Every structure is written in C-alpha cells, then in structure tokens.
Amino acid sequence: MQSPARALAAPRSARTPWTTWLFRTAVAVLLAAVVVGVLVELSAKRRALRTLPAEQRAAVLARTLEELRETCGPGAPDVLRDHCRELASFAAQFDDCRGECEALVRGHLTSSPTR
C-alpha cells in the first residue's frame, strides 16, 4: 500500500519521457522552421532590391532616407515609431546603405528606453 504522502503527490503530467522528448523536438523544429522562413524572406527582399536598375535603386533609397530624416528625426511623435522602424528596416536591406545611411538606420532600429 502507498503512503498517504506519496498518494497525494500525484505526477504533474501523464506525459512519458517519450512524449516529452517528442514535444520538445517538435517545438525545436517549429522554431527552426520559423527562423529559416524569416531568413529566406529577408534574403528574397535583398535579392529583389538587387534586381532593380542601379538608378532606380538609388532613387528609392534616397527617398526612404529623406523620409526618415524629415519624418522620423528628433522630436518625432511616438505614434510614428513603428513607421520609422519599418522605413529603417527597409533601408537596411539595400547593399548601398553605408556610412551615414547605416548610422541613421541603426538609430531607428536599436531599442530605446521607454521611460
């Protein structure tokens, strides 16, 4: 007969070691698939930007940086924060984004304290 303490200490879960391993493996595979999907998507965007003619690519980057400077500069309303991050993320996809562009983009993509 089981002791009363042992009878009260029922297992937390009815999972066996096999189902626990299977669950953890499935979660790991799912997370890996999500990461791979995100990387493929980012790579596809970069490739698509590279296929644009150089003149058009430069014009799109220039307009994006101009909007970042004008709309997202110091004192920009908090309501624009997500829009500014999207612009910065888009600009970062360009291979031509170096120097001043990188600094501008980095300023919008790094997290800033909320208080």
Backbone as JSON, one array per atom type, in Angstrom:
{
  "sequence": "MQSPARALAAPRSARTPWTTWLFRTAVAVLLAAVVVGVLVELSAKRRALRTLPAEQRAAVLARTLEELRETCGPGAPDVLRDHCRELASFAAQFDDCRGECEALVRGHLTSSPTR",
  "N": [[0.83, -1.19, 0.0], [0.43, 2.29, -0.73], [2.04, 5.12, 0.74], [0.33, 7.82, 2.47], [1.4, 10.35, 1.84], [2.74, 9.9, -0.54], [0.63, 9.19, -2.2], [-0.76, 11.58, -2.35], [1.02, 13.16, -3.73], [0.74, 13.31, -6.66], [1.74, 12.75, -10.06], [2.76, 15.59, -12.05], [2.16, 15.58, -14.69], [0.84, 13.41, -17.18], [2.55, 12.7, -19.08], [4.91, 10.72, -20.78], [8.46, 9.97, -20.79], [9.05, 9.67, -23.5], [6.97, 11.08, -24.89], [7.44, 13.6, -23.91], [9.99, 14.13, -24.96], [9.35, 14.01, -27.68], [7.55, 16.16, -27.89], [9.22, 18.34, -27.19], [11.11, 18.17, -29.24], [9.48, 18.64, -31.46], [8.72, 21.3, -30.97], [11.25, 22.54, -31.12], [11.9, 22.02, -33.81], [9.84, 23.43, -35.07], [10.42, 26.08, -34.25], [12.94, 26.38, -35.47], [12.15, 26.2, -38.15], [10.64, 28.54, -38.4], [12.62, 30.49, -38.0], [14.28, 29.96, -40.21], [12.45, 30.53, -42.25], [12.06, 33.3, -41.88], [14.66, 34.23, -42.43], [14.93, 33.44, -45.11], [12.94, 35.01, -46.26], [13.94, 37.61, -45.79], [16.28, 37.45, -47.27], [15.19, 37.11, -49.81], [13.98, 39.6, -50.2], [16.25, 41.25, -50.3], [17.48, 40.2, -52.6], [15.54, 40.87, -54.49], [15.66, 43.66, -54.39], [18.23, 44.0, -55.4], [17.85, 43.37, -58.04], [16.69, 45.55, -59.16], [17.22, 48.29, -61.4], [20.26, 50.18, -61.1], [19.99, 52.98, -60.95], [17.28, 53.35, -60.31], [17.2, 51.94, -57.89], [18.9, 53.53, -56.32], [17.4, 55.88, -56.25], [15.07, 55.06, -54.85], [16.17, 54.37, -52.38], [17.2, 56.88, -51.65], [14.82, 58.4, -51.4], [13.63, 57.03, -49.29], [15.48, 57.46, -47.21], [15.31, 60.23, -47.06], [12.67, 60.55, -46.15], [12.96, 59.3, -43.68], [14.71, 61.11, -42.4], [13.19, 63.52, -42.44], [10.65, 62.89, -41.34], [11.08, 61.25, -39.17], [12.92, 62.32, -37.46], [14.65, 63.89, -34.66], [12.45, 64.52, -31.96], [10.22, 63.49, -33.14], [6.83, 62.38, -33.16], [5.65, 59.82, -30.92], [3.8, 58.13, -32.05], [4.68, 57.62, -34.59], [6.73, 55.85, -34.37], [6.73, 53.03, -35.03], [6.37, 53.17, -37.81], [8.69, 54.51, -38.55], [10.61, 52.63, -37.81], [10.01, 50.63, -39.64], [10.65, 51.92, -42.05], [13.41, 52.28, -41.62], [14.21, 49.62, -41.43], [13.63, 48.77, -44.01], [15.41, 50.39, -45.5], [17.79, 49.34, -44.58], [17.98, 46.99, -45.98], [19.18, 47.51, -48.37], [22.12, 47.1, -50.23], [23.61, 49.3, -50.72], [23.43, 50.92, -48.53], [25.37, 52.5, -46.52], [27.76, 53.97, -44.27], [26.64, 57.13, -43.52], [23.98, 56.43, -43.96], [23.83, 53.9, -42.71], [24.26, 54.68, -40.05], [22.03, 56.31, -39.58], [19.94, 54.47, -39.94], [20.58, 52.57, -37.96], [20.09, 54.06, -35.67], [17.32, 54.08, -35.57], [16.63, 51.44, -35.44], [17.72, 50.33, -33.19], [16.8, 49.53, -29.89], [15.15, 51.84, -27.83], [15.04, 53.29, -24.57], [11.9, 53.31, -22.88], [11.14, 54.89, -20.83]],
  "CA": [[0.0, 0.0, 0.0], [1.19, 3.53, -0.82], [1.91, 6.02, 1.89], [-0.56, 8.93, 2.15], [2.15, 11.44, 1.21], [3.02, 9.53, -1.92], [-0.64, 9.2, -2.92], [-1.12, 12.97, -2.61], [2.0, 13.74, -4.65], [0.48, 12.75, -7.99], [2.6, 13.37, -11.07], [2.24, 16.82, -12.67], [1.7, 15.32, -16.04], [0.8, 12.0, -17.54], [3.47, 12.51, -20.2], [6.03, 9.81, -20.6], [9.69, 10.58, -21.33], [8.97, 9.66, -24.97], [6.12, 12.17, -25.37], [8.13, 14.85, -23.57], [11.03, 14.29, -25.96], [8.69, 14.29, -28.95], [7.03, 17.53, -27.81], [10.36, 19.28, -27.24], [11.67, 18.1, -30.59], [8.54, 19.32, -32.36], [8.84, 22.74, -30.72], [12.54, 22.97, -31.66], [11.8, 22.0, -35.27], [8.97, 24.54, -35.45], [11.18, 27.32, -34.09], [13.95, 26.41, -36.52], [11.46, 26.49, -39.41], [10.28, 29.96, -38.38], [13.86, 31.25, -38.21], [14.67, 29.76, -41.61], [11.49, 31.28, -43.06], [12.37, 34.73, -41.78], [15.92, 34.47, -43.15], [14.65, 33.31, -46.55], [12.16, 36.2, -46.66], [14.86, 38.75, -45.84], [17.17, 37.23, -48.4], [14.41, 37.34, -51.03], [13.84, 41.05, -50.36], [17.54, 41.78, -50.75], [17.67, 39.81, -54.0], [14.61, 41.66, -55.31], [16.21, 45.01, -54.49], [19.42, 43.96, -56.27], [17.45, 43.26, -59.45], [16.3, 46.88, -59.66], [18.32, 49.04, -62.03], [21.03, 50.95, -60.12], [19.43, 54.33, -60.84], [16.02, 53.24, -59.59], [17.53, 51.52, -56.53], [19.44, 54.7, -55.63], [16.29, 56.81, -56.04], [14.2, 54.53, -53.8], [16.91, 54.52, -51.12], [17.27, 58.31, -51.33], [13.5, 58.83, -50.9], [13.43, 56.41, -47.98], [16.32, 58.17, -46.24], [14.75, 61.57, -46.92], [11.51, 60.45, -45.27], [13.47, 59.02, -42.34], [15.25, 62.36, -41.84], [12.15, 64.54, -42.26], [9.51, 62.44, -40.53], [11.48, 60.46, -38.0], [14.03, 62.97, -36.78], [14.46, 64.19, -33.23], [11.17, 65.14, -31.63], [9.11, 62.87, -33.88], [5.82, 61.82, -32.26], [5.75, 58.38, -30.64], [2.89, 57.4, -32.93], [5.4, 57.3, -35.82], [7.87, 54.97, -34.05], [6.68, 51.79, -35.83], [6.58, 53.54, -39.21], [10.1, 54.84, -38.7], [11.36, 51.37, -37.77], [9.78, 49.95, -40.93], [11.48, 52.62, -43.04], [14.81, 51.96, -41.34], [14.41, 48.22, -41.78], [13.64, 48.71, -45.47], [16.66, 50.98, -45.96], [18.89, 48.44, -44.22], [18.02, 45.9, -46.95], [19.97, 47.94, -49.53], [23.57, 46.94, -50.1], [24.19, 50.64, -50.83], [23.25, 51.65, -47.27], [26.64, 52.51, -45.78], [28.15, 55.25, -43.69], [25.57, 57.94, -42.93], [22.75, 55.63, -44.04], [23.89, 52.89, -41.64], [24.1, 55.36, -38.76], [20.63, 56.74, -39.48], [19.14, 53.26, -39.78], [20.88, 51.98, -36.65], [19.42, 54.87, -34.66], [15.89, 53.74, -35.51], [16.43, 50.01, -35.22], [18.12, 49.95, -31.83], [15.71, 49.83, -28.95], [15.4, 52.97, -26.95], [14.26, 53.15, -23.33], [10.57, 53.91, -22.96], [10.97, 55.82, -19.71]],
  "C": [[0.87, 1.24, 0.0], [1.0, 4.37, 0.43], [1.0, 7.17, 1.49], [0.17, 10.08, 1.46], [2.41, 11.15, -0.25], [1.74, 9.56, -2.77], [-1.06, 10.63, -3.25], [-0.2, 13.63, -3.63], [1.85, 13.09, -6.02], [1.39, 13.44, -9.0], [1.93, 14.58, -11.71], [1.62, 16.53, -14.02], [1.71, 13.82, -16.3], [1.75, 11.71, -18.7], [4.59, 11.55, -19.82], [7.29, 10.51, -21.11], [9.65, 10.65, -22.86], [8.14, 10.83, -25.48], [6.74, 13.52, -25.03], [9.2, 15.14, -24.6], [10.43, 14.68, -27.31], [8.16, 15.72, -28.98], [8.16, 18.54, -27.93], [10.99, 19.31, -28.62], [10.77, 18.83, -31.58], [8.62, 20.83, -32.2], [10.14, 23.27, -31.31], [12.51, 23.03, -33.19], [10.93, 23.16, -35.76], [9.69, 25.87, -35.34], [12.25, 27.46, -35.17], [13.32, 26.75, -37.87], [11.08, 27.96, -39.5], [11.51, 30.81, -38.65], [14.31, 31.14, -39.66], [13.73, 30.55, -42.53], [11.76, 32.76, -43.05], [13.64, 35.06, -42.56], [15.72, 34.39, -44.66], [13.91, 34.54, -47.05], [13.07, 37.42, -46.77], [15.8, 38.65, -47.02], [16.44, 37.51, -49.72], [14.22, 38.83, -51.27], [15.13, 41.67, -50.87], [17.78, 41.45, -52.22], [16.77, 40.64, -54.91], [15.13, 43.09, -55.47], [17.42, 45.05, -55.42], [19.04, 43.89, -57.75], [16.98, 44.59, -60.03], [17.49, 47.52, -60.36], [18.97, 49.97, -60.99], [20.43, 52.33, -59.89], [18.13, 54.31, -60.02], [16.27, 52.86, -58.13], [18.05, 52.7, -55.72], [18.34, 55.7, -55.32], [15.38, 56.35, -54.91], [14.89, 54.68, -52.44], [16.96, 55.98, -50.7], [15.94, 58.81, -50.78], [13.23, 58.26, -49.5], [14.23, 57.14, -46.91], [15.82, 59.59, -46.0], [13.54, 61.54, -45.98], [11.95, 60.14, -43.84], [13.96, 60.31, -41.67], [14.13, 63.36, -41.5], [11.07, 64.13, -41.27], [9.93, 61.85, -39.2], [12.64, 61.06, -37.23], [13.75, 63.2, -35.3], [13.13, 64.91, -33.01], [9.98, 64.57, -32.38], [8.12, 62.28, -32.88], [5.98, 60.3, -32.1], [4.88, 57.55, -31.56], [3.59, 56.97, -34.23], [6.52, 56.27, -35.61], [7.87, 53.71, -34.91], [6.94, 52.08, -37.3], [8.06, 53.82, -39.46], [10.97, 53.58, -38.66], [11.2, 50.61, -39.08], [10.62, 50.6, -42.03], [12.95, 52.26, -42.86], [15.13, 50.52, -41.72], [14.47, 48.05, -43.3], [14.96, 49.25, -46.01], [17.84, 50.06, -45.69], [19.03, 47.28, -45.21], [18.89, 46.24, -48.16], [21.45, 47.72, -49.27], [24.27, 48.3, -50.11], [24.09, 51.44, -49.54], [24.51, 51.49, -46.43], [26.86, 53.89, -45.19], [27.0, 55.96, -43.0], [24.25, 57.18, -42.91], [22.73, 54.6, -42.91], [23.66, 53.53, -40.27], [22.65, 55.78, -38.54], [19.72, 55.54, -39.21], [19.34, 52.66, -38.39], [20.18, 52.74, -35.54], [17.95, 54.54, -34.51], [15.64, 52.28, -35.2], [16.87, 49.56, -33.84], [17.02, 50.35, -30.88], [16.11, 50.98, -28.06], [14.56, 52.81, -25.69], [12.92, 53.88, -23.45], [10.31, 54.89, -21.84], [12.22, 56.55, -19.4]]
}
